[in-house]
Amino acid sequence: MTTAINKQEQLDEIREIVAEVLELEPEEITETSHFVEEHEADSLRAIEILARLEKKYKVEIPQSELPKMVNLTEVYNILAQHAGWLG
């Protein structure tokens, strides 16, 4: 149960970061909404999201992961993999 709560808290934190970078309200970003197609994100904003996540979570994510980071779920999965959240 604790893991589910932590995951939701982390998703909410990531959503806040993405919303700030994309200049949107957090509620506008669902776990599956596509950053480029639905929120008009460009590569510079993607890099900014990556940089903010690295700084906040003190983790290094290779830029080669950027093309996979298309929505909140994928960002969480990649961040979790590099931050060691998956146990």
DSSP file (Angstrom, degrees, kcal/mol; ACC not computed):
  #  RESIDUE AA STRUCTURE BP1 BP2  ACC     N-H-->O    O-->H-N    N-H-->O    O-->H-N    TCO  KAPPA ALPHA  PHI   PSI    X-CA   Y-CA   Z-CA
    1    1 A M     >        0   0    0      0, 0.0     4,-1.8     0, 0.0     5,-0.2   0.000 360.0 360.0 360.0 -41.5    0.0    0.0    0.0
    2    2 A T  H  >  +     0   0    0      1,-0.2     4,-2.8     2,-0.2     5,-0.2   0.888 360.0  56.3 -59.0 -39.7    2.8    2.4    0.9
    3    3 A T  H  > S+     0   0    0      1,-0.2     4,-2.8     2,-0.2    -1,-0.2   0.908 105.2  50.9 -60.7 -42.7    4.3    1.9   -2.6
    4    4 A A  H  > S+     0   0    0      2,-0.2     4,-2.3     1,-0.2    -1,-0.2   0.900 111.5  48.0 -62.6 -40.9    1.1    3.0   -4.3
    5    5 A I  H  X S+     0   0    0     -4,-1.8     4,-2.6     2,-0.2    -2,-0.2   0.937 112.9  48.1 -65.1 -46.0    0.9    6.1   -2.2
    6    6 A N  H  X S+     0   0    0     -4,-2.8     4,-2.7     1,-0.2    -2,-0.2   0.910 111.0  50.8 -61.1 -42.2    4.6    7.0   -2.9
    7    7 A K  H  X S+     0   0    0     -4,-2.8     4,-2.8     1,-0.2    -1,-0.2   0.922 111.2  48.1 -62.2 -43.3    4.1    6.4   -6.6
    8    8 A Q  H  X S+     0   0    0     -4,-2.3     4,-2.4     2,-0.2    -2,-0.2   0.908 111.8  49.4 -64.5 -40.9    1.1    8.7   -6.6
    9    9 A E  H  X S+     0   0    0     -4,-2.6     4,-2.2     2,-0.2    -1,-0.2   0.919 112.8  47.5 -62.4 -42.8    3.0   11.4   -4.7
   10   10 A Q  H  X S+     0   0    0     -4,-2.7     4,-2.7     2,-0.2    -2,-0.2   0.909 110.7  51.1 -65.4 -42.0    5.9   11.1   -7.1
   11   11 A L  H  X S+     0   0    0     -4,-2.8     4,-2.8     1,-0.2    -1,-0.2   0.908 110.1  50.3 -60.4 -41.3    3.6   11.3  -10.1
   12   12 A D  H  X S+     0   0    0     -4,-2.4     4,-2.1     2,-0.2    -2,-0.2   0.899 110.8  48.7 -64.3 -40.5    2.0   14.4   -8.7
   13   13 A E  H  X S+     0   0    0     -4,-2.2     4,-1.9     2,-0.2    -2,-0.2   0.923 113.2  47.0 -64.3 -43.8    5.4   16.0   -8.1
   14   14 A I  H  X S+     0   0    0     -4,-2.7     4,-2.8     1,-0.2     5,-0.2   0.910 109.7  54.2 -63.7 -41.9    6.4   15.1  -11.7
   15   15 A R  H  X S+     0   0    0     -4,-2.8     4,-2.8     1,-0.2    -1,-0.2   0.904 106.9  51.8 -58.5 -42.1    3.1   16.5  -13.0
   16   16 A E  H  X S+     0   0    0     -4,-2.1     4,-2.3     2,-0.2    -1,-0.2   0.919 111.2  46.9 -60.4 -44.9    3.8   19.8  -11.2
   17   17 A I  H  X S+     0   0    0     -4,-1.9     4,-2.3     2,-0.2    -2,-0.2   0.941 114.4  46.3 -63.1 -48.5    7.2   20.1  -12.8
   18   18 A V  H  X S+     0   0    0     -4,-2.8     4,-2.7     1,-0.2    -2,-0.2   0.912 112.2  51.2 -62.0 -43.1    5.9   19.2  -16.3
   19   19 A A  H  X>S+     0   0    0     -4,-2.8     5,-2.7    -5,-0.2     4,-0.6   0.904 109.8  50.0 -61.6 -41.8    3.0   21.6  -15.9
   20   20 A E  H ><5S+     0   0    0     -4,-2.3     3,-0.6     3,-0.2    -1,-0.2   0.931 113.4  45.0 -63.1 -45.8    5.3   24.5  -14.9
   21   21 A V  H 3<5S+     0   0    0     -4,-2.3    -2,-0.2     1,-0.2    -1,-0.2   0.903 118.1  43.0 -65.4 -41.5    7.7   23.9  -17.8
   22   22 A L  H 3<5S-     0   0    0     -4,-2.7    -1,-0.2    -5,-0.2    -2,-0.2   0.454 109.8-123.2 -85.9   0.4    4.8   23.6  -20.3
   23   23 A E  T <<5 +     0   0    0     -4,-0.6     2,-0.3    -3,-0.6    -3,-0.2   0.934  68.4 126.6  56.5  50.7    3.0   26.5  -18.7
   24   24 A L      < -     0   0    0     -5,-2.7    -1,-0.2    -6,-0.1    -2,-0.1  -0.819  68.6 -97.3-127.0 166.7   -0.2   24.5  -18.1
   25   25 A E    >   -     0   0    0     -2,-0.3     3,-2.0     1,-0.1     4,-0.4  -0.692  36.1-122.1 -80.5 141.4   -2.3   23.7  -15.1
   26   26 A P  G >  S+     0   0    0      0, 0.0     3,-1.5     0, 0.0    -1,-0.1   0.837 111.1  62.8 -53.9 -33.6   -1.4   20.4  -13.5
   27   27 A E  G 3  S+     0   0    0      1,-0.3   -12,-0.0    -8,-0.0     0, 0.0   0.742  92.9  64.5 -64.8 -21.9   -5.0   19.1  -14.0
   28   28 A E  G <  S+     0   0    0     -3,-2.0     2,-0.7     1,-0.1    -1,-0.3   0.664  90.2  76.2 -75.1 -15.3   -4.5   19.5  -17.8
   29   29 A I    <   -     0   0    0     -3,-1.5     2,-0.1    -4,-0.4    -1,-0.1  -0.863  64.7-172.6-104.8 112.4   -1.8   16.8  -17.8
   30   30 A T        -     0   0    0     -2,-0.7    42,-0.6     1,-0.1     3,-0.4  -0.446  41.6-101.3 -92.2 173.2   -3.1   13.2  -17.5
   31   31 A E  S    S+     0   0    0      1,-0.2    42,-2.3    41,-0.1    43,-0.3   0.747 122.6  32.0 -66.9 -21.2   -0.8   10.2  -17.0
   32   32 A T  S    S+     0   0    0     40,-0.2    -1,-0.2    39,-0.1     2,-0.2   0.402  83.6 123.2-117.6   1.5   -1.2    9.4  -20.7
   33   33 A S        -     0   0    0     -3,-0.4     2,-0.5     1,-0.1    39,-0.4  -0.480  66.2-119.6 -68.9 134.3   -1.6   12.8  -22.4
   34   34 A H     >> -     0   0    0     -2,-0.2     4,-2.4     1,-0.1     5,-1.0  -0.612  14.0-147.9 -81.0 122.0    1.1   13.2  -25.0
   35   35 A F  H  >5S+     0   0    0     35,-3.0     6,-2.0    -2,-0.5     4,-0.7   0.887  94.4  34.8 -58.1 -44.1    3.4   16.2  -24.3
   36   36 A V  H  >5S+     0   0    0     34,-0.3     4,-1.1     4,-0.3    -1,-0.2   0.958 124.4  38.6 -77.9 -52.3    4.1   17.0  -28.0
   37   37 A E  H  45S+     0   0    0      1,-0.2    -2,-0.2     2,-0.2    -1,-0.1   0.874 131.2  24.9 -70.2 -38.6    0.8   16.1  -29.6
   38   38 A E  H  <5S+     0   0    0     -4,-2.4    -3,-0.2     1,-0.1    -1,-0.2   0.737 133.7  30.8-100.1 -25.6   -1.6   17.4  -26.9
   39   39 A H  H  <<S-     0   0    0     -5,-1.0    -3,-0.2    -4,-0.7    -2,-0.2   0.309  96.6-123.7-120.3   7.9    0.5   20.0  -25.1
   40   40 A E     <  +     0   0    0     -4,-1.1    -4,-0.3    -6,-0.2     2,-0.2   0.828  45.9 171.4  56.0  38.0    2.7   21.4  -27.9
   41   41 A A        -     0   0    0     -6,-2.0     2,-0.2    -7,-0.1    -1,-0.2  -0.519  15.3-156.8 -74.8 146.0    5.9   20.7  -26.1
   42   42 A D     >  -     0   0    0     -2,-0.2     4,-2.0     1,-0.0     3,-0.2  -0.633  34.6 -92.6-115.0 179.5    9.1   21.1  -28.1
   43   43 A S  H  > S+     0   0    0      1,-0.2     4,-2.3    -2,-0.2     5,-0.2   0.842 122.7  56.0 -64.8 -33.5   12.6   19.6  -27.6
   44   44 A L  H  > S+     0   0    0      1,-0.2     4,-2.0     2,-0.2    -1,-0.2   0.908 109.0  46.8 -64.6 -40.4   13.8   22.6  -25.6
   45   45 A R  H  > S+     0   0    0      2,-0.2     4,-2.6     1,-0.2    -1,-0.2   0.876 109.5  54.5 -68.6 -35.5   11.0   22.1  -23.1
   46   46 A A  H  X S+     0   0    0     -4,-2.0     4,-2.4     1,-0.2    -2,-0.2   0.919 109.1  48.0 -62.1 -42.4   11.7   18.4  -23.0
   47   47 A I  H  X S+     0   0    0     -4,-2.3     4,-2.6     2,-0.2    -1,-0.2   0.884 110.7  51.7 -65.2 -38.1   15.3   19.1  -22.1
   48   48 A E  H  X S+     0   0    0     -4,-2.0     4,-2.5     2,-0.2    -2,-0.2   0.908 109.1  49.8 -65.3 -41.4   14.1   21.5  -19.4
   49   49 A I  H  X S+     0   0    0     -4,-2.6     4,-2.4     2,-0.2    -2,-0.2   0.941 111.9  49.2 -60.1 -46.5   11.8   18.9  -17.9
   50   50 A L  H  X S+     0   0    0     -4,-2.4     4,-2.5     1,-0.2    -2,-0.2   0.924 111.2  49.2 -58.4 -46.9   14.7   16.4  -17.9
   51   51 A A  H  X S+     0   0    0     -4,-2.6     4,-2.2     1,-0.2    -1,-0.2   0.902 111.4  48.8 -62.0 -42.3   17.0   18.9  -16.2
   52   52 A R  H  X S+     0   0    0     -4,-2.5     4,-2.8     2,-0.2     5,-0.2   0.898 111.7  49.1 -66.4 -39.2   14.5   19.8  -13.5
   53   53 A L  H  X S+     0   0    0     -4,-2.4     4,-2.6     2,-0.2    -2,-0.2   0.915 110.9  50.3 -65.4 -42.2   13.8   16.1  -12.8
   54   54 A E  H  X>S+     0   0    0     -4,-2.5     5,-1.3    -5,-0.2     4,-0.8   0.913 114.0  45.2 -61.3 -42.5   17.5   15.4  -12.5
   55   55 A K  H  <5S+     0   0    0     -4,-2.2     3,-0.3     2,-0.2    -2,-0.2   0.937 115.6  45.3 -67.3 -47.2   18.0   18.3  -10.1
   56   56 A K  H  <5S+     0   0    0     -4,-2.8    -2,-0.2     1,-0.2    -1,-0.2   0.916 124.5  32.1 -64.7 -43.8   15.0   17.5   -8.0
   57   57 A Y  H  <5S-     0   0    0     -4,-2.6    -1,-0.2    -5,-0.2    -2,-0.2   0.376 101.5-127.6 -99.3   4.5   15.7   13.8   -7.7
   58   58 A K  T  <5 +     0   0    0     -4,-0.8     2,-0.3    -3,-0.3    -3,-0.2   0.929  65.7 127.5  49.9  54.4   19.5   14.0   -7.8
   59   59 A V      < -     0   0    0     -5,-1.3     2,-0.6    -6,-0.2    -1,-0.2  -0.965  57.6-129.4-138.1 151.2   19.7   11.5  -10.6
   60   60 A E        -     0   0    0     -2,-0.3    -9,-0.0    22,-0.2    -5,-0.0  -0.918  21.8-174.0-107.6 124.9   21.3   11.5  -14.0
   61   61 A I        -     0   0    0     -2,-0.6    -7,-0.1   -11,-0.1     5,-0.1  -0.970  27.5-120.7-117.2 123.2   19.1   10.5  -17.0
   62   62 A P    >   -     0   0    0      0, 0.0     3,-2.2     0, 0.0     4,-0.3  -0.318  16.8-126.7 -61.9 142.5   20.8   10.1  -20.4
   63   63 A Q  G >  S+     0   0    0      1,-0.3     3,-1.5     2,-0.2   -13,-0.0   0.718 106.1  76.4 -63.1 -18.3   19.4   12.4  -23.1
   64   64 A S  G 3  S+     0   0    0      1,-0.3    -1,-0.3     2,-0.1     4,-0.2   0.693  87.4  61.2 -64.2 -16.3   19.0    9.3  -25.2
   65   65 A E  G X> S+     0   0    0     -3,-2.2     3,-1.5     1,-0.2     4,-0.8   0.656  80.0  89.1 -81.0 -16.9   15.9    8.6  -23.0
   66   66 A L  G X4 S+     0   0    0     -3,-1.5     3,-1.5    -4,-0.3    -1,-0.2   0.869  79.1  56.9 -52.5 -46.0   14.2   11.9  -24.1
   67   67 A P  G 34 S+     0   0    0      0, 0.0    -1,-0.3     0, 0.0    -2,-0.1   0.777 107.3  50.9 -60.2 -22.9   12.4   10.4  -27.1
   68   68 A K  G <4 S+     0   0    0     -3,-1.5     2,-2.1    -4,-0.2     3,-0.3   0.666  87.5  86.5 -84.1 -17.2   10.7    7.9  -24.8
   69   69 A M    <<  +     0   0    0     -3,-1.5    -1,-0.2    -4,-0.8     3,-0.1  -0.448  49.2 133.9 -86.5  68.8    9.5   10.6  -22.3
   70   70 A V        +     0   0    0     -2,-2.1   -35,-3.0     1,-0.1   -34,-0.3   0.649  66.9  10.9 -96.4 -17.5    6.3   11.3  -24.1
   71   71 A N  S  > S-     0   0    0     -3,-0.3     4,-2.5   -37,-0.2     5,-0.2  -0.928  86.0 -89.4-151.9 175.4    3.8   11.3  -21.3
   72   72 A L  H  > S+     0   0    0    -42,-0.6     4,-2.6   -39,-0.4     5,-0.2   0.876 121.3  52.8 -59.6 -41.6    3.7   11.3  -17.5
   73   73 A T  H  > S+     0   0    0    -42,-2.3     4,-2.5     1,-0.2    -1,-0.2   0.927 111.9  44.8 -61.8 -46.0    3.6    7.5  -17.2
   74   74 A E  H  > S+     0   0    0    -43,-0.3     4,-2.6     2,-0.2     5,-0.3   0.887 111.8  52.7 -67.6 -38.6    6.8    7.1  -19.3
   75   75 A V  H  X S+     0   0    0     -4,-2.5     4,-2.7     2,-0.2     5,-0.2   0.938 111.4  47.3 -60.9 -45.3    8.6   10.0  -17.5
   76   76 A Y  H  X S+     0   0    0     -4,-2.6     4,-3.3    -5,-0.2     5,-0.2   0.938 111.7  50.2 -60.0 -46.9    7.8    8.2  -14.2
   77   77 A N  H  X S+     0   0    0     -4,-2.5     4,-2.0     2,-0.2    -2,-0.2   0.913 114.3  43.4 -60.5 -44.5    9.0    4.8  -15.5
   78   78 A I  H  X S+     0   0    0     -4,-2.6     4,-2.1     2,-0.2    -1,-0.2   0.917 116.0  47.8 -68.1 -43.5   12.3    6.2  -16.8
   79   79 A L  H  X S+     0   0    0     -4,-2.7     4,-2.4    -5,-0.3     6,-0.2   0.923 111.7  50.6 -63.0 -43.7   12.9    8.3  -13.7
   80   80 A A  H  X>S+     0   0    0     -4,-3.3     5,-2.1    -5,-0.2     4,-0.9   0.889 109.6  51.5 -61.6 -39.7   12.0    5.3  -11.5
   81   81 A Q  H  <5S+     0   0    0     -4,-2.0     3,-0.2    -5,-0.2    -1,-0.2   0.919 116.1  39.1 -62.9 -44.8   14.5    3.2  -13.4
   82   82 A H  H  <5S+     0   0    0     -4,-2.1   -22,-0.2     1,-0.2    -2,-0.2   0.749 117.4  49.4 -80.5 -24.0   17.3    5.6  -13.1
   83   83 A A  H  <5S-     0   0    0     -4,-2.4    -1,-0.2    -5,-0.2    -2,-0.2   0.536 110.0-119.4 -91.3  -7.3   16.5    6.6   -9.5
   84   84 A G  T ><5 +     0   0    0     -4,-0.9     3,-0.8    -3,-0.2    -3,-0.2   0.772  69.3 136.8  76.9  26.3   16.3    3.0   -8.3
   85   85 A W  T 3 < +     0   0    0     -5,-2.1    -4,-0.2    -6,-0.2    -5,-0.1   0.651  56.0  74.3 -78.1 -13.9   12.6    3.2   -7.2
   86   86 A L  T 3         0   0    0     -6,-0.8    -1,-0.2     1,-0.1    -5,-0.1   0.435 360.0 360.0 -84.3   3.0   11.7   -0.1   -8.8
   87   87 A G    <         0   0    0     -3,-0.8    -2,-0.1     0, 0.0    -1,-0.1   0.474 360.0 360.0  76.9 360.0   13.5   -2.1   -6.1
